[in-house]
């Protein structure tokens, strides 16, 4: 194991991305693709020692690196992961590899820039999850917007410019207030931007905590995205290329939820308790209302995008389940399991839609029908992801939702009852879409001409299917990694700062 493991996980994909750019234009597309897949594979392999070398018996930050950066302002290059952030670094590295394979033959123009954007974004996202200095986090947090903005704006659909501007403005404006909050905490913590020092601040008045919480909320809620600041996501998903949708759903939404866990809850525990009812209410609206909105969609991508908002409502619900001063452990761990699971399932769903789009060039449900007659292997894989999206037991989609509902029952029965409706709505909109697209007679000549998955598509589907089933059958492997870190978080949030 390397001593600077986290730096390698962050900078290896970025360097690989720069090498891909150096391969030149479209005339060297094959070379660019091979360099990209090698870079993504190396990035993923470098992330695995974080899992295998993580000490489950000792909490706290591991694989820490501390180097001076801007010493006059107390800013450091400080990295480290606990049992929570470590899982998301690996999930991101895994998703990047899947995305590079997904775009192997599909992208016809500027292939090197396309692959490079994903690799550079992968490194920046890993940096955001691993940063223990607030300014370092902010740099990575904002930096990852640029590659995604380009991915949507250059390789997206007909309304790509509108969607990319909307995505960028929503996420940028929210995070400007977060910067103000970080500067305030810098002075309160003794002129340091160390996140652990922020968490250790002993006294913050309630009115100040509430203002700081609102600043963090406006940044992270847009990223999740929570209702009602969710409207950028369906547009971004619909216009983004398949790889862009996979990363958006699987990874970038998780940065917002992670921000609540790393900043809002441990730094501002009293405000979190005081405002938890608002967070619960907004989360339940996302679960129920957005689930109903998904039912009426005619565009497959838009349907799965609204599905993502509904599932992320489950995540924020689990994070703010308070009994007195204590968070509910079942609910918090369930929210984290749901985040990882949603990464696998949403990537699988968007990849399946991309496979069909590459053949028919339409995302409308009405343009399909009888796909199983022409693509039986594909139909079987899509069935698995559709069932996981519906929360079928033995798939990863069930474990997290079950744990959150278990925790919600202990806090308030009606919270649990409303949250459980996602199992009904999720099955309704996902399986109804699957029925109309996959089953029945071949509906038109476009479907008649569809060919089943090729070797590359089959490989991506198999790997994602193994992840969905593996996590569904043995979620304990993930829970035991995060358990002590969640305990530390709960203990931290239980302490008042008034």
N, C-alpha and C positions, 0 to 999 in steps of 0.2 A: 504494500500500500504506500502511496506517495505521501510525503509530509504536507504538501500543498494540494490535497485532493480537491477541495472546493474551487480553488483557482483554476485547476485543470478543467473541471467540469464547466466552469464559466467561459474560460478563454479558448479552449480547444474548438468548440463550435464556431466561435467568432473568427478565429484564425482560418478555420476550414472554409468559412464563408468568403473571406478575403481571397483565399486561394481559388475558389470557384469563380469569383469575379475575374481573377487574373487569367483564366483559361481563354477569355476573349468572347467573341460574339457567337451568333447562331451557327456559324460554320464549325464550331468545336463543341456542339451541344452534347455529343456522346461523352467526351472527356469531362465536361462540366457535370454531367449526371453521375459519372463514376466517382469523381472527386467528392461530390456532395454526399453520396451514399456512404462513402468511406468515412467522411467527416462526421456524419450523423451516427454511424455505427460506433466509431471511436468515442464520441460523446456519450452514447448510451452505456458502453462498456466501462467508461471511467466513472459513471454514476453508480454502478452496481456495488463497488466496495463500500459506499455509504450505507447500503442496506445490510450487507454481510458483516461489515465491521462495526455496526452500531451496537452499543452496549445497552441492552434492554433493562439491565438491573440498576443502572445509574441514570438518573434524569439529567436535566440541564443541557447545555450546548456542547456539542462534540464536533470534532474536526475543525476546531477554531484556528483562525489565522488573524493576527493583528499586526498591521504595519502603519507607520505614520503616512498621512496623505497631505492634508492642509493643516499643519500643526497649529498655526496661529489662530485658527477657529475651532480647534479641538475636533477636527474631522479626521477619522481614521479609515483605513481600508480594513474593515473588521468583518470577518465572515464566520459563520458557524451554523449548524443545523441541529434541531432537536427532533424528537420522534414525529413531529407534525410536518415541519418544513422539508425534512429529508424525503418523505414520500412524494412530495410534489416536484422536487428536483428530478427524481427518477421518472415520475409520470411524464414530465415535460420532455426529458431526453428520449423516452420511449416514443412519445407522440411525434416528435420531430423525425425520427427514423421512419415511422409509418407515413408521414406526410411526404417525405422525399420519395419514397417508393410509390405513393399514390400519384404523384405528378410526373412520374418517369417518362411516359409517352404522351401525356395529355396536353402539356403545355407546348405550344408550337412556336412561340416567339419569346425572345429574351430568356431562354432557359437558364442561363448562368445567373442572371440577376434574380430570377424567381427562386432558385435553389439557395442562393446566397442570402436572400432576405430571410428565409426560414431559419437558416443556420445561425445568422447573427441574432435574430430575435430569440432563438433558443438560449443562447448564451446570456442575453440580457434578462430573460425571464428567470433563469437559474440564479443570476445575481440578485434579483429582487427577493427570491425565496431565501437566499443564504445571507443577505446583508444584515449585519447587526449594528450598523451605523445608519442613522436616519437619513442623512444626506446621500450616502451611498445607495440606500434603498430608493430614495427619491429619484436619483439619476437613472438607475436601472428601470424603475417604475415608469418614468416618462420616456426613456429611450426606447422601450419596447413598442411604443405607439408608432414610431416612425416606420419600421419595416411592415407592420400590419397595415398602416395607411397606404403604403406603396403597393402591397399585395392586393388590396381591394381596389385601389385607384387605377392600377395598371393592368391587372389580369382579371378584373371583375366583369360583371355583366353590363348591360346597356346603361344602367343608372349608377355606375360604379363611382363616378366623381361625386355625386350627391351623397351616396352612402358613406364614402370615405371621409368627406368633410364632416358629415354628421357624427360619425364615430369619433373623429379626432377632437372636434369641438366639445362634445359631451364629456369625454374623458379628461381633456385638458383643463377645462374650466373648473371641474370639481376638484381636481388635485391642487389648484392654486391655493385654495383655502387650507388644504392640508399643510402646505409649506408654511403658512402663517402660524398654524398650530405648532409645528415642529420648532419654529424659531422661539415661540413663547416657552416651550418645554426646555429648550436649550439653556435659557437663563435660569429656569427653575432647577435644573439638574446640575448647576455649577459649571456652566459654559462647556458642556459636552453634548455631542449628538448621539452618544451611545444609547441604544434602545433599552438595554437592560438598566441603565442609569435612569432613563425616563420612568421605567416601571417601578424603580425603587424610590421615587419621589414620595416623601412621607405625607405632605399636606398639600392639597389643592381644594379650594373652596368649591362648594357644589355648583354655584352659578358659573364659575369658570370652567368646571368640568363639563357642564352641559354645553357651553359654547364650543369648547374644544371637541366634544363628541359630535356636535353638529358639523364642524369642519371636517372631521374624519368621515362622518356619514356621507356627506356630499361627494367625497372622493371615492369611497369604497362602494357605496350603494349603486353608483352609476356603473361601476366595473362589474358588479355581480351578475346582471343588473336587477335591482329591486323595483317593484312597482312603486311609484308611477314614472320612474326615470329609466324605463326599459325600452323606450320606443326606438332607440338607435339599433338595437340588436337584430330585430327581424330584417331591417333594411340591409344591414351589414352582411348577414348570413345569405340573404337571397342574391346579393350582387357578388359576394366573394367567390373565388374559385374553390374547388372542393377542399384543397389543402388549407386554405384560409379558414373555411368553416370548421374544419376539424380542430385546428389550433384554437380558434375563438372559443368554441364550446368546451373543448377538453381542458384547456389551460388558462386562457386569459381571464375567464370568468372567475376562476379560483383565486386569482390574485386579490380580488375585492374581498372575498370571504376571508382569506388569509390575513388581510389587513385588519379586519375586525378582531381577529384572534391575537395578533401581534401588537396592535396599538390600542384600539378603542377599549377593549375589555380589561386588559391588565393595567393600563395607565390610568384609566378613568372608571374605576369599578362602581363608584357611587352613581355617576351619571348613567352607566349601563343599566344598573338596577332600576333607577328612576324612570328611564325611558324604555325599559324592556317591553312594556305593554304596546308601545308604538311599533317596535320592531316585530313583535309577535303579530300584531294586526296587519302590518304591511306584508309579512311573510305569508299569512293565511290568505290574504287577497290574491297574492301571486299564485298560491297553490290552487285555489278554487276558481277564481275569475279567469286567470290566464289559461287554466285547463279547459274552461268552457270556450275561450277564444280559439284555442287550438282545434277544437272540434269542427269549427266552420271554415277552416282554411282549405283552399283549393290547390295551393302550391306546396309541394312536399317539403321543400327546404323551410318555408315559413312555418309549417306545422311543427317541424322538429325544433325550430328556433323558439317558438312559444313553449314547446315542451321543455326546453332547457331552462327558460325563465321559471316555469312551474316547479321543476326539480330543484333549482337553486333556492326557491322559496322554502323548500324543505330544509336546506342547509342553514339559512339564516334563522329559521324557526328553532332548530336544534341548538344553535349557539346562544340563544337568549332565553332559555328555559330556566328561570330562577325559582328556587324554593327558599324563601327568605333571602339570605345573603349568598346562598350557594347555587352555583350552576348545577344542572343535572348531568351526571357523568354519562349515563346512557345516551342522552340527547346530544351532548357535545361529540362523543365518539361516533355516534351514528351520523352526525353531520359530516364528520371527516371521512368516514367510510363512503358516504354518499358522494362526496366530492371526487374521490378517487374513482369510484364506480362510474360516475357520470362521465369522467374523462374517457374511459374505455367505451361505454355504450354510445355516447354521442358521437365519438369518432367513428364507430362502426356504422351508425345510422347515416351520417353525412357521407361516408365513403360509399355506402350502398347507393345512395341517391346519385352520387357522382358517377358511379359505374353505369347507371341507367342513362344519365344525362349525356355521357360520352357517346352513347349509341343513338339516342333519339333526339338529343338537343332540346329537351323540354323537361320542365319540372312540374308541369300540371298533372294532377292525378287523373284528370279526364282523358289525357292523351295516352294512357296505358290501359292495361287489362289483359290477363292471360299470360303474363310474363313467365310464369312457372312452366308453361308449355315449351318455351324456347330456352329458358335459363334455369333448369332445375337445381343445379348446384348453388347458384347464386340465391335462388329463392329459399333454400334451406338455411343458408347463412343469415339472410335478412330476417327470416322467421326468428332465429335465435336473438338477434339484436332487438327486434320488435318486442319479443317476450321480456327481455331484460329491461327495456324501456317501460314496459307495463308493470314491472316489479314482480316477475314470476319467481317463486322460491327456487333456490339452487342456482340462480343467476346473481351477479353482483348487484343488480338493481334492487333486489329484495332486502339484502342485509342492512344497508344504511337506513332505508325507509322504516323497516321494522324496528330498529334501535331508536330512531327518533320518536316513533309512535309510542314505544315502550316508555321512554322518558317523559313524553308529553302526558301520558296517562297519570304518571306520578305527580305531575304539576297541576294539570287541569283536564278533566275528562273531555270537555268541549273542544279544547285545543286539539286533542288527539282525534276526536271524531271528525272535525273539519279537515285535519291533515290527512286522515285516512281516505278521504274522498279522492285523493290523487291516484289511489290504486284503481278506482272505478273510472275516473276520467282518463287516466293514462292508458288503460286498456281500451277504452272507447275510441279515442282519437288515433292511437297507434294501430290497433288491429283493424279498424275501419279503413284506414289508409292502405294497410297491407292487403286487405281483402279486395279492394277496388283495383289495386295496381297489379297484384300477383295472380290472383285466382280468376276463374272463369275462362271463357273462350278468348282466343286471340282477337283483339278488338280492331286492329288496323294493320296496314302493311308495314308501318314502322316497327311495330312489335314483332311482326312476322320475320323481319330481317335481323332481329337481335341474335347475337351469338353469346354463348355462355362465357363465364369468366376465363381469362387467360392465366398463365402461370404466375405473373406478377400480382394480379388482382387476387388470385387464390391464396398466395402467400400472405398478403396483408389481411385478408379475411380470416385465415386460419390463426394468425398470431393474435388478432383482436378477439376472436372467439375463445381462444385458450385463456386470455386474460379475464374475460367476462365470466367464464365457467370456473376458472381457478379461484377467483376472488369470491364467487358465489358459494362454492363448496367449502372453502377454507378462509373465511374472513378473519379468523383468529390470527393468521400470519401478519395481517396488517394492524389489527387492534393491539397486539402485544408490543409492537414497535412504538405506538403512540401513547400507550397507557400511562406511563409515568409523566410524560410531558403534559397530558391532559390533567392529571392530578395536580401538577405544579400550577397550571393555569387556574384551576378551580380554587386552589388554596390562595393564590395571588388575588383573584377577584373577590374572595370572601373578606379580604381586609379593607376596612374603610380608610379613606384618606381625608376625612373631614376633620 
